[in-house]
Amino acid sequence: MRLSLQGWATLWIAAAMIAGAAAAVVWTSSAQAWRSHLDSAYLAGRGLAQSLLYDTPPPATISLARIFPQVPIGTFAPTHRDASLPASARMTTLSLRQRGADEDMRAPGKRLLIHVLSDRLQYPVASIDGVAGAAEGLASLSRQMALHCSDSTMFLQDDDGRWWRAESALWSCDHQPRDLRLWAVALAVAALVLLWGHARDLSSGFRELANALAGRTRLGQMEDLQISGPIELRQTIEAVNAYLSEERDRLARRSLVLSGVSHDLGTPATRLRLRVAMIDDPDLREKFTADLDKMAAMIEEVLTFTRAEIAAEPESDFSFVALVQSVVADYQDTGRPVTLALPQTATVGPTGSVFGTSGGRKRAVTEGRRMLFRGRPVALERALSNLIDNALKYGRRAQVRLLRNSARIIVEIQDEGRELDPETLARLTEPFARGRNQNDADGHPVSGFGMGLSIVATIAAQHGGQLEFEQTPQGLCARLTLPRDTYAIHAPSRRKGRNGN
């Protein structure tokens, strides 16, 4: 159902009012039924007392019968028990005397001795007010028997020593009305839970949108967001999708324009190189060639930065250790001072078998040598190369260290460069910003336009990671942190084999 938040709020209020009214009706009707039942038992007990005290007919709801020969008042021998009740039946005893000051009673001062035999309980007679008179006391006892039901029989003895047996359906459990008050509470609680759950589902849509916008630079987050939820949320998602589409188109147009410019500059640059080659002056020819190389390098770096922003490369599964090893090996093959330190391979001690035996060898956990990751390998290779190039330019050598834990992968590139102030460290990832690093570690001017670290920071953000710098006693340490949950989030539901099948 597609409703606005105002519509859902109106529906919630109406549902809450209906559920509350239904719960109130059920509670009230159940309470009224119980009140009527207990009032009937009270009136029946009062009528029973008046029948015994004044020889009037008993109430229609009570069966009264004369039993046993006349015995002295207060005598209740075991033979007087009802044979239908077990010998272990519990007995409740109560003595009541009618008040002599009661003007409605023609025989004031009479006493009733009451014995109630029950199959399973004794009735709480402490709350019965016997001072109010025998009629009021017996009425209260009848009400208690109706409230705490059991298969019970009442035996009564008057002042003349006569015994009476009284039975009533009002005192049985079958005659009690159904207590629906717990159902009323359950209805109210169920309505509250359902409304709260639905409201939580609606609010979760806004939370998911906020999380998607916060992490849209992660891998695969440039696609359109899924449209769902109330009308206001749908309109917001549609506006965000339109913005994302416009942003993708803008980046694509920028890349297209720069690619066209690069292509169009290729022809005149080639002609210029041919003409430069015909210059007789070696110094002038070398200067022209250097300027042409700088122009080409500048265009290539801008194109690389734009492609990194677009994130056009598809993601794939690969071994992160193998990627780092291949990048470092390329530098080592050319004699560059680049070293690599891999994480220590974990070992597991000998484990027992199902037959109770244990092997004597320890085995290595090979996950540290593979370190599966899902990302854009070409972009990450470019990022590592840029960091190593930066370390070689400004720090003479690069010491690559690979770390990992259950949550993230960390690549540290340590150089032996100069000390940089915090302000310069904060500006290292800005485009075209090199701070005071105009010369290398030996004081010679370096090529480049300050785009390398910006490209690394962009690639790191696309993978949900970040690029940080730390000044150490040895020099500058660049730290590239990538979350390992990227693989878990974006990995396919069915594991593939090594050959991709």
ZASE-440492 format. One record per residue (C-alpha): residue number from 1; residue in three letters; z, y, x. Coordinates in pm, whole numbers, plus 50000, padded with zeros to 5 digits. Example, Ala and Ser with C-alpha at 12.3 -4.5 7.8 and 13.67 -1.06 7.14 Angstrom:
# residues 2
 drense rovo     z     y     x
      1  ALA 50780 49550 51230
      2  SER 50714 49894 51367
END
This chain:
# residues 501
 drense rovo     z     y     x
      1  MET 50000 50000 50000
      2  ARG 49890 50329 50150
      3  LEU 50135 50601 50053
      4  SER 50246 50920 50216
      5  LEU 50596 50961 50349
      6  GLN 50676 51169 50042
      7  GLY 50548 50887 49821
      8  TRP 50752 50628 50009
      9  ALA 51062 50849 49987
     10  THR 51013 50883 49609
     11  LEU 50966 50505 49582
     12  TRP 51279 50443 49790
     13  ILE 51488 50677 49575
     14  ALA 51360 50515 49254
     15  ALA 51419 50164 49392
     16  ALA 51768 50257 49509
     17  MET 51854 50406 49170
     18  ILE 51720 50099 48985
     19  ALA 51903 49858 49216
     20  GLY 52223 50062 49188
     21  ALA 52198 50078 48810
     22  ALA 52130 49704 48788
     23  ALA 52424 49626 49015
     24  ALA 52646 49859 48811
     25  VAL 52538 49695 48483
     26  VAL 52602 49346 48619
     27  TRP 52939 49450 48760
     28  THR 53044 49629 48441
     29  SER 52932 49350 48207
     30  SER 53109 49088 48418
     31  ALA 53426 49297 48436
     32  GLN 53413 49356 48060
     33  ALA 53369 48983 47992
     34  TRP 53673 48906 48206
     35  ARG 53876 49177 48036
     36  SER 53785 49036 47696
     37  HIS 53871 48682 47809
     38  LEU 54210 48782 47949
     39  ASP 54287 49001 47646
     40  SER 54211 48705 47419
     41  ALA 54449 48487 47621
     42  TYR 54714 48760 47606
     43  LEU 54690 48792 47228
     44  ALA 54693 48413 47193
     45  GLY 55015 48389 47393
     46  ARG 55174 48665 47187
     47  GLY 55071 48490 46865
     48  LEU 55213 48160 46995
     49  ALA 55551 48322 47062
     50  GLN 55561 48478 46715
     51  SER 55471 48140 46560
     52  LEU 55767 47970 46730
     53  LEU 56015 48250 46678
     54  TYR 55929 48332 46315
     55  ASP 55765 48008 46189
     56  THR 55430 48175 46135
     57  PRO 55094 47995 46172
     58  PRO 54980 47971 46533
     59  PRO 54663 48156 46643
     60  ALA 54334 47979 46591
     61  THR 54269 47954 46965
     62  ILE 54587 47751 47032
     63  SER 54666 47397 46917
     64  LEU 55042 47364 46847
     65  ALA 55209 47030 46771
     66  ARG 55572 46921 46729
     67  ILE 55683 46646 46974
     68  PHE 55998 46467 47085
     69  PRO 56321 46443 46893
     70  GLN 56557 46733 46901
     71  VAL 56749 46749 47229
     72  PRO 56997 46999 47369
     73  ILE 56842 47325 47481
     74  GLY 56732 47318 47844
     75  THR 56682 46941 47853
     76  PHE 56346 46825 47981
     77  ALA 56358 46460 48082
     78  PRO 56069 46300 48276
     79  THR 55989 46095 47964
     80  HIS 55884 46417 47796
     81  ARG 55588 46456 48031
     82  ASP 55242 46407 47890
     83  ALA 55115 46058 47973
     84  SER 54766 46197 48031
     85  LEU 54889 46404 48325
     86  PRO 54953 46241 48663
     87  ALA 55307 46189 48780
     88  SER 55241 46437 49060
     89  ALA 55154 46716 48816
     90  ARG 55305 47050 48909
     91  MET 55544 47216 48672
     92  THR 55601 47584 48608
     93  THR 55926 47670 48428
     94  LEU 56002 47996 48254
     95  SER 56287 48100 48023
     96  LEU 56231 48394 47787
     97  ARG 56459 48558 47530
     98  GLN 56351 48788 47255
     99  ARG 56502 49137 47268
    100  GLY 56748 49212 46995
    101  ALA 56650 49579 46988
    102  ASP 56295 49501 46874
    103  GLU 56271 49624 46516
    104  ASP 55962 49409 46442
    105  MET 56152 49081 46497
    106  ARG 56344 48934 46206
    107  ALA 56543 48693 46431
    108  PRO 56635 48883 46745
    109  GLY 56795 48709 47038
    110  LYS 56608 48379 47018
    111  ARG 56519 48207 47341
    112  LEU 56218 48000 47447
    113  LEU 56223 47750 47732
    114  ILE 55869 47698 47865
    115  HIS 55736 47420 48088
    116  VAL 55372 47424 48201
    117  LEU 55236 47105 48354
    118  SER 54923 47152 48565
    119  ASP 54716 46908 48763
    120  ARG 54686 47125 49072
    121  LEU 54883 47453 49076
    122  GLN 55196 47642 48982
    123  TYR 55141 47969 48803
    124  PRO 55271 48295 48953
    125  VAL 55547 48385 48707
    126  ALA 55715 48640 48934
    127  SER 55491 48913 48794
    128  ILE 55579 48825 48431
    129  ASP 55809 49081 48274
    130  GLY 56060 48872 48079
    131  VAL 56277 49176 48005
    132  ALA 56014 49304 47761
    133  GLY 56081 49008 47533
    134  ALA 55973 48652 47471
    135  ALA 55650 48758 47299
    136  GLU 55540 48984 47583
    137  GLY 55647 48731 47846
    138  LEU 55461 48441 47686
    139  ALA 55157 48665 47641
    140  SER 55164 48749 48013
    141  LEU 55203 48381 48101
    142  SER 54903 48293 47882
    143  ARG 54704 48562 48056
    144  GLN 54801 48420 48396
    145  MET 54697 48071 48285
    146  ALA 54359 48204 48173
    147  LEU 54313 48384 48503
    148  HIS 54423 48091 48724
    149  CYS 54264 47811 48530
    150  SER 54348 47440 48549
    151  ASP 54386 47138 48321
    152  SER 54729 47237 48196
    153  THR 54956 47167 47900
    154  MET 55240 47389 47779
    155  PHE 55567 47249 47643
    156  LEU 55805 47486 47464
    157  GLN 56164 47440 47335
    158  ASP 56328 47679 47092
    159  ASP 56697 47750 47027
    160  ASP 56712 47463 46778
    161  GLY 56620 47212 47047
    162  ARG 56277 47137 46905
    163  TRP 55992 47065 47142
    164  TRP 55640 47181 47094
    165  ARG 55318 47102 47273
    166  ALA 55059 47381 47302
    167  GLU 54700 47354 47429
    168  SER 54419 47607 47438
    169  ALA 54061 47620 47566
    170  LEU 54140 47970 47694
    171  TRP 54345 47815 47974
    172  SER 54064 47585 48097
    173  CYS 53813 47668 48366
    174  ASP 53517 47585 48141
    175  HIS 53603 47871 47908
    176  GLN 53613 48134 48181
    177  PRO 53318 48377 48186
    178  ARG 53089 48374 48486
    179  ASP 53205 48618 48750
    180  LEU 52888 48807 48844
    181  ARG 53059 49079 49043
    182  LEU 52972 48913 49375
    183  TRP 52612 48890 49256
    184  ALA 52622 49262 49181
    185  VAL 52743 49332 49533
    186  ALA 52477 49098 49673
    187  LEU 52209 49278 49470
    188  ALA 52318 49616 49602
    189  VAL 52338 49488 49961
    190  ALA 51997 49316 49933
    191  ALA 51838 49634 49800
    192  LEU 51999 49833 50081
    193  VAL 51877 49586 50345
    194  LEU 51523 49582 50203
    195  LEU 51505 49960 50188
    196  TRP 51652 49993 50536
    197  GLY 51409 49733 50672
    198  HIS 51111 49906 50517
    199  ALA 51224 50244 50644
    200  ARG 51271 50089 50988
    201  ASP 50918 49945 50974
    202  LEU 50777 50286 50892
    203  SER 50973 50453 51170
    204  SER 50866 50179 51413
    205  GLY 50507 50289 51359
    206  PHE 50595 50634 51493
    207  ARG 50788 50479 51782
    208  GLU 50491 50258 51870
    209  LEU 50264 50561 51861
    210  ALA 50501 50751 52091
    211  ASN 50517 50456 52333
    212  ALA 50140 50417 52326
    213  LEU 50092 50786 52403
    214  ALA 50356 50775 52676
    215  GLY 50188 50477 52842
    216  ARG 49824 50547 52762
    217  THR 49745 50586 53130
    218  ARG 49834 50223 53181
    219  LEU 49575 49954 53209
    220  GLY 49364 49928 52892
    221  GLN 49545 50213 52713
    222  MET 49242 50441 52693
    223  GLU 49104 50249 52395
    224  ASP 49154 50375 52041
    225  LEU 49496 50317 51891
    226  GLN 49528 50084 51593
    227  ILE 49549 50273 51265
    228  SER 49835 50163 51040
    229  GLY 50136 50297 50854
    230  PRO 50174 50578 50600
    231  ILE 49909 50843 50545
    232  GLU 50070 51097 50779
    233  LEU 50088 50841 51060
    234  ARG 49729 50735 50999
    235  GLN 49613 51094 51015
    236  THR 49806 51144 51340
    237  ILE 49657 50829 51496
    238  GLU 49307 50931 51386
    239  ALA 49356 51272 51548
    240  VAL 49484 51109 51868
    241  ASN 49190 50866 51871
    242  ALA 48952 51159 51828
    243  TYR 49119 51333 52121
    244  LEU 49103 51020 52338
    245  SER 48737 50973 52251
    246  GLU 48666 51334 52340
    247  GLU 48856 51295 52666
    248  ARG 48660 50982 52757
    249  ASP 48334 51156 52674
    250  ARG 48435 51459 52879
    251  LEU 48520 51246 53182
    252  ALA 48198 51049 53139
    253  ARG 47996 51370 53121
    254  ARG 48170 51502 53430
    255  SER 48090 51184 53620
    256  LEU 47731 51194 53493
    257  VAL 47687 51555 53602
    258  LEU 47838 51489 53942
    259  SER 47629 51177 53985
    260  GLY 47317 51373 53893
    261  VAL 47407 51647 54136
    262  SER 47472 51390 54407
    263  HIS 47138 51225 54336
    264  ASP 46950 51554 54320
    265  LEU 47107 51671 54646
    266  GLY 46994 51352 54816
    267  THR 46631 51459 54849
    268  PRO 46687 51806 54996
    269  ALA 46965 51666 55215
    270  THR 46721 51410 55354
    271  ARG 46466 51683 55423
    272  LEU 46732 51892 55591
    273  ARG 46830 51599 55812
    274  LEU 46465 51554 55914
    275  ARG 46431 51922 55991
    276  VAL 46762 51924 56177
    277  ALA 46635 51640 56390
    278  MET 46350 51866 56508
    279  ILE 46586 52138 56634
    280  ASP 46574 52154 57009
    281  ASP 46917 52309 57061
    282  PRO 47168 52013 57073
    283  ASP 47470 52223 56980
    284  LEU 47299 52378 56681
    285  ARG 47163 52039 56574
    286  GLU 47511 51888 56591
    287  LYS 47660 52167 56380
    288  PHE 47392 52129 56113
    289  THR 47451 51753 56102
    290  ALA 47829 51796 56072
    291  ASP 47787 52037 55782
    292  LEU 47555 51794 55602
    293  ASP 47804 51510 55653
    294  LYS 48085 51722 55511
    295  MET 47879 51807 55205
    296  ALA 47800 51440 55142
    297  ALA 48163 51336 55197
    298  MET 48289 51606 54961
    299  ILE 48055 51496 54683
    300  GLU 48149 51131 54736
    301  GLU 48523 51204 54716
    302  VAL 48484 51405 54395
    303  LEU 48280 51123 54244
    304  THR 48541 50869 54348
    305  PHE 48820 51075 54191
    306  THR 48625 51109 53866
    307  ARG 48550 50736 53851
    308  ALA 48920 50667 53906
    309  GLU 49008 50892 53611
    310  ILE 48755 50718 53387
    311  ALA 48883 50373 53493
    312  ALA 48544 50218 53429
    313  GLU 48616 49904 53631
    314  PRO 48720 49608 53411
    315  GLU 49052 49444 53484
    316  SER 49078 49090 53616
    317  ASP 49333 48843 53753
    318  PHE 49365 48818 54130
    319  SER 49606 48744 54411
    320  PHE 49767 49066 54525
    321  VAL 49864 48913 54859
    322  ALA 49503 48816 54926
    323  LEU 49388 49167 54839
    324  VAL 49633 49330 55083
    325  GLN 49551 49077 55355
    326  SER 49177 49142 55323
    327  VAL 49224 49519 55345
    328  VAL 49448 49492 55652
    329  ALA 49216 49236 55814
    330  ASP 48922 49478 55788
    331  TYR 49114 49735 55990
    332  GLN 49241 49480 56240
    333  ASP 48888 49348 56298
    334  THR 48786 49694 56419
    335  GLY 49088 49720 56650
    336  ARG 49283 49970 56437
    337  PRO 49665 49966 56479
    338  VAL 49746 49822 56136
    339  THR 50008 49547 56085
    340  LEU 50116 49354 55777
    341  ALA 50457 49211 55684
    342  LEU 50454 48973 55390
    343  PRO 50761 48881 55181
    344  GLN 50955 48582 55300
    345  THR 50859 48259 55125
    346  ALA 51150 48128 54924
    347  THR 51260 47769 54979
    348  VAL 51424 47531 54736
    349  GLY 51668 47266 54854
    350  PRO 51632 46893 54785
    351  THR 51659 46808 54419
    352  GLY 51759 46484 54255
    353  SER 51518 46261 54066
    354  VAL 51562 46084 53736
    355  PHE 51665 45771 53930
    356  GLY 51955 45950 54098
    357  THR 51788 45979 54439
    358  SER 51722 46301 54623
    359  GLY 51461 46392 54878
    360  GLY 51562 46517 55219
    361  ARG 51301 46790 55245
    362  LYS 51309 47146 55132
    363  ARG 50997 47275 54963
    364  ALA 50859 47628 54970
    365  VAL 50786 47833 54663
    366  THR 50424 47935 54697
    367  GLU 50429 48211 54432
    368  GLY 50513 48466 54698
    369  ARG 50188 48383 54880
    370  ARG 49976 48428 54570
    371  MET 50155 48698 54371
    372  LEU 49926 48690 54070
    373  PHE 49841 49032 53932
    374  ARG 49611 49169 53665
    375  GLY 49439 49494 53744
    376  ARG 49133 49657 53895
    377  PRO 49097 49505 54242
    378  VAL 48827 49746 54367
    379  ALA 49035 50049 54265
    380  LEU 49349 49905 54424
    381  GLU 49157 49823 54740
    382  ARG 49040 50184 54755
    383  ALA 49397 50305 54702
    384  LEU 49532 50088 54987
    385  SER 49248 50198 55214
    386  ASN 49320 50564 55141
    387  LEU 49689 50519 55220
    388  ILE 49614 50334 55544
    389  ASP 49353 50595 55645
    390  ASN 49604 50871 55577
    391  ALA 49866 50694 55791
    392  LEU 49618 50643 56077
    393  LYS 49504 51006 56065
    394  TYR 49842 51167 56068
    395  GLY 50069 50896 56205
    396  ARG 49866 50706 56475
    397  ARG 49940 50364 56323
    398  ALA 50006 50199 55987
    399  GLN 50270 49935 55923
    400  VAL 50202 49773 55585
    401  ARG 50491 49597 55418
    402  LEU 50463 49401 55095
    403  LEU 50771 49359 54876
    404  ARG 50816 49207 54534
    405  ASN 51074 49109 54278
    406  SER 51063 48988 53921
    407  ALA 50979 49335 53786
    408  ARG 50749 49507 54036
    409  ILE 50531 49487 54344
    410  ILE 50591 49744 54618
    411  VAL 50352 49826 54901
    412  GLU 50498 50043 55178
    413  ILE 50279 50204 55444
    414  GLN 50488 50341 55729
    415  ASP 50333 50571 55989
    416  GLU 50459 50756 56295
    417  GLY 50363 51102 56178
    418  ARG 50534 51434 56184
    419  GLU 50822 51541 55966
    420  LEU 50723 51711 55641
    421  ASP 50938 51937 55427
    422  PRO 51018 51839 55065
    423  GLU 50782 52101 54923
    424  THR 50490 51957 55118
    425  LEU 50584 51601 55013
    426  ALA 50578 51708 54648
    427  ARG 50223 51852 54688
    428  LEU 50068 51557 54870
    429  THR 49915 51404 54556
    430  GLU 49761 51726 54426
    431  PRO 49378 51748 54451
    432  PHE 49248 51946 54750
    433  ALA 49606 51999 54873
    434  ARG 49688 51899 55229
    435  GLY 49965 52142 55303
    436  ARG 50004 52192 55676
    437  ASN 49831 51865 55764
    438  GLN 49513 52022 55895
    439  ASN 49530 51828 56223
    440  ASP 49605 51468 56306
    441  ALA 49902 51341 56504
    442  ASP 49733 51437 56830
    443  GLY 49654 51790 56711
    444  HIS 49282 51735 56648
    445  PRO 49119 51859 56324
    446  VAL 49062 51586 56068
    447  SER 48792 51542 55810
    448  GLY 48858 51514 55438
    449  PHE 48921 51744 55147
    450  GLY 49265 51643 55019
    451  MET 49140 51402 54748
    452  GLY 49250 51069 54896
    453  LEU 49613 51071 54782
    454  SER 49516 51216 54443
    455  ILE 49289 50916 54395
    456  VAL 49575 50681 54491
    457  ALA 49814 50849 54247
    458  THR 49556 50824 53967
    459  ILE 49494 50454 54033
    460  ALA 49868 50387 54044
    461  ALA 49921 50562 53710
    462  GLN 49639 50359 53553
    463  HIS 49830 50044 53645
    464  GLY 50160 50178 53511
    465  GLY 50292 50249 53860
    466  GLN 50357 50547 54081
    467  LEU 50307 50679 54431
    468  GLU 50608 50815 54620
    469  PHE 50672 50946 54970
    470  GLU 50986 50923 55179
    471  GLN 51060 51083 55510
    472  THR 51207 50823 55749
    473  PRO 51320 50851 56112
    474  GLN 50997 50678 56222
    475  GLY 50770 50905 56018
    476  LEU 50633 50921 55667
    477  CYS 50654 50621 55434
    478  ALA 50415 50602 55139
    479  ARG 50540 50369 54866
    480  LEU 50302 50234 54600
    481  THR 50497 50070 54313
    482  LEU 50321 49858 54050
    483  PRO 50495 49681 53757
    484  ARG 50452 49305 53747
    485  ASP 50474 49300 53367
    486  THR 50120 49434 53367
    487  TYR 50008 49076 53421
    488  ALA 50231 48942 53147
    489  ILE 50123 49206 52896
    490  HIS 49751 49185 52950
    491  ALA 49712 48822 53053
    492  PRO 49509 48607 52812
    493  SER 49692 48369 52583
    494  ARG 49526 48064 52743
    495  ARG 49574 48017 53115
    496  LYS 49254 47986 53311
    497  GLY 49186 47761 53603
    498  ARG 49106 47877 53953
    499  ASN 48736 47870 53881
    500  GLY 48779 48084 53569
    501  ASN 48741 47799 53314
END
